[in-house]
Amino acid sequence: MLLAVHIFFLCRLILVCALQVAKWIHFSQKNRRGPKRRKKRKDGMNYRELLSDQLVLLLEFLLQEKTLCHKALQRLRSTYQLLRQDAEVRHRWCELVVKHRYLSAYGDVKEFLEKDQAMGVYLYGELMVNEDSKQQQLARQCFTLLQEEMDPASVKVVTEMLF
């Protein structure tokens, strides 16, 4: 019986997350077409507070989307206060920033690389693989500043990615 209750709550948490994903995709698609010349009004969408694991799942699902508009990313960041979340959530956030070339949040990526060096190794690779000059410059700049503080194994891996 206890297992059934646990499964029920787990499914409910996933369902809540899936509904939020659908809302964010809809928001992005609606706002991708550019600003309209109408009065600003609330979008009417109900964004729920999510647990850390749900946020990770939400961001993982959004990473699967081919495109998300920058307005959706901006709203996502502020709605869930992503910079105040744990490293797992912030890592997924940084992946979204890199994937969608959200220049306004490159500072978030830099901060993540500085504060969460062990988890940041993968992010260096993401910054380099897109062949975006601004992202590559950010990766090299962060590495230059931080390599003295990094463990030797991480330095070796990141050096191979960057140069």
C-alpha positions in Angstrom: 0.0 0.0 0.0 2.8 2.4 0.9 4.4 1.8 -2.5 1.2 2.6 -4.3 0.8 5.9 -2.4 4.4 6.8 -3.3 3.9 6.0 -7.0 0.7 8.1 -6.9 2.5 11.1 -5.6 5.4 10.6 -7.9 3.0 10.5 -10.9 1.2 13.6 -9.6 4.5 15.5 -9.4 5.5 14.5 -12.9 2.0 15.5 -14.2 2.2 18.9 -12.6 5.6 19.4 -14.3 4.4 18.2 -17.7 1.5 20.7 -17.5 4.0 23.5 -16.8 6.2 22.4 -19.7 3.1 22.7 -22.0 2.4 26.2 -20.7 6.0 27.4 -21.3 6.0 26.0 -24.8 2.8 27.7 -25.5 4.1 31.0 -24.1 7.2 30.7 -26.2 5.3 30.0 -29.4 2.9 32.8 -28.7 5.7 35.3 -28.1 8.0 34.2 -30.9 6.1 36.1 -33.5 7.3 39.4 -32.0 5.7 42.1 -30.0 2.2 43.2 -31.0 1.0 46.8 -30.7 -1.6 46.0 -28.0 -1.8 47.0 -24.4 0.2 44.9 -22.2 -1.8 42.5 -20.1 -1.1 39.5 -18.0 -0.7 36.3 -19.9 -3.2 34.6 -17.7 -1.1 31.5 -17.3 -0.9 30.0 -13.8 2.7 29.1 -13.0 3.0 26.8 -10.0 5.7 26.6 -7.5 7.8 23.6 -8.3 10.1 21.4 -6.2 13.7 21.3 -7.2 13.3 17.9 -8.8 10.4 19.2 -10.8 12.3 22.2 -11.9 15.1 19.9 -13.2 12.5 17.9 -15.0 10.9 21.0 -16.4 14.2 22.4 -17.7 15.1 19.0 -19.1 11.9 18.9 -21.1 12.4 22.5 -22.3 16.0 21.5 -23.4 14.3 19.1 -25.9 12.6 22.0 -27.6 14.2 23.2 -30.8 13.5 26.9 -30.0 12.4 29.0 -27.1 12.0 32.7 -27.4 14.1 34.9 -25.2 11.0 36.4 -23.6 10.0 32.9 -22.4 13.5 32.4 -21.1 13.4 35.7 -19.3 10.1 34.9 -17.7 11.2 31.4 -16.8 14.2 32.8 -15.0 12.2 35.3 -12.9 9.2 33.1 -12.3 11.2 30.3 -10.7 14.0 32.5 -9.4 16.4 30.1 -11.1 19.6 31.7 -9.8 18.5 31.0 -6.2 18.0 27.3 -6.9 20.4 24.4 -6.3 23.3 23.6 -8.7 21.3 20.9 -10.6 18.6 23.5 -11.5 21.1 26.2 -12.3 23.1 23.8 -14.5 20.0 23.1 -16.6 19.3 26.8 -16.8 22.7 27.5 -18.1 22.3 24.7 -20.7 19.1 26.5 -21.9 20.9 29.8 -22.0 23.7 28.3 -24.1 21.4 26.3 -26.4 19.2 29.3 -27.2 22.0 31.8 -27.2 20.3 34.0 -24.6 23.0 36.7 -24.4 21.3 38.5 -21.5 21.9 35.5 -19.2 25.6 34.8 -20.2 26.4 36.3 -16.8 24.5 33.5 -15.2 26.7 31.0 -17.1 29.8 32.8 -16.0 28.7 32.8 -12.3 27.8 29.1 -12.5 31.3 28.3 -13.9 32.9 30.2 -11.1 30.8 28.8 -8.2 30.2 25.2 -9.4 33.4 24.3 -11.0 33.0 20.5 -10.8 29.6 20.7 -12.6 30.8 23.3 -15.0 33.2 21.1 -16.9 30.3 19.8 -19.1 29.2 23.4 -19.7 32.5 24.3 -21.2 31.9 21.7 -23.8 28.5 23.1 -24.5 29.9 26.5 -24.9 32.4 25.3 -27.5 30.3 22.9 -29.5 27.9 25.5 -30.8 30.8 27.3 -32.6 29.4 30.6 -31.4 32.2 33.1 -31.0 30.7 34.9 -28.0 30.1 31.6 -26.2 33.6 30.4 -27.0 35.0 33.7 -25.8 33.0 33.3 -22.6 34.4 29.8 -22.0 38.0 30.8 -22.6 37.6 33.9 -20.4 36.1 32.0 -17.5 38.7 29.2 -17.8 41.6 31.7 -17.8 40.3 33.3 -14.6 39.5 30.0 -12.9 42.1 27.5 -14.0 44.4 28.1 -11.0 41.5 27.2 -8.6 40.4 24.1 -10.6 41.6 20.5 -9.9 44.2 19.2 -12.3 41.9 16.6 -13.9 39.3 19.3 -14.7 42.0 21.6 -16.1 43.2 18.9 -18.4 39.7 18.1 -19.7 38.7 21.7 -20.2 42.0 22.6 -21.8 41.4 19.8 -24.4 38.0 21.2 -25.1 39.0 24.9 -25.4 42.3 24.7 -27.3 
